[in-house]
Amino acid sequence: MEHGQTWIQLGLPNHDTTISLATFQGIIFETDDIEKEIEALKTKGIELGKIDNTPWGKFAWLKDLDGNGLCLHQK
């Protein structure tokens, strides 16, 4: 990751759910079309950060009403 950050991602074979040990906190939701999801959320008044393009896909972060970190991810 940027700035020398690292993480470990663990999952069971043949399952989509994984858990990561990292310096960031949040739940990551997979999507096939991140731009479409962002537009849908913006129409509901939800603000998101910019889309980060990485070798692992596109990411966009937001916080829920309680301040929990959430993320959209497109492979």
N, C-alpha and C positions, 0 to 999 in steps of 0.2 A: 504494500500500500504506500501511498504518499507519505513523506516525512519519516520513513523508516518504520512505520507501524507494522505489526504482524498480528496474525490471528490464527487460531486452530479451529477448523470446522469438522464436526463429527456427525455421522449419520449411520443408520442401519442399512445394509444392502437391500435394494429393491424398494426403498421408501423415499418419499420426497421431503420429509421433515428432517431438518438438521438442527444442531445447536452449535453456536460459535462461542469461543472464549476469546474476547477481544477488548480493546480499550474503548470502543463505542458501545452504547446501550440502545436497544430498540428491537422491534419486531420487523422482519423484512417480509414483504408480500411480493410474490412473483406476478408479473403481468406480461402479456404478449405485446402490448402497445402502451408504453409508458406515457407518450404524449397524449393519447386519448384519455387515459386515466387521470392525468393532471388536469386536462380541460374539464372533465366531469367533476372533479373535486373543486376546482376554482368556481364553477357555476353554483356550487353550494356554499361558497364563501370560505373555503379552506385554503390557506396559504401554504405553498410549498417552496422549498429552496430550488436553486437551479439544478438542472440535470447534470450529473457528473458522469462523463464518459471514461470508463476504465477498461483495462484488458479483460475484466470479468463481467462487463456489461454496463448498462446505464443504471444510475441510482438517483433517486430524488427523496429528500428527507423532509419530514414534517413532524409536528407534535400534536397530540390529541389535547382535549380540554384540560386534562389532568397533568399535562407536561411530559407524558410518556413519549419517547422517541419511536417513530414509525418510519418505514422506508419502503418505497416502491423499487422493484428491481426488474429490469428486462435483460435477458441473456443476449 
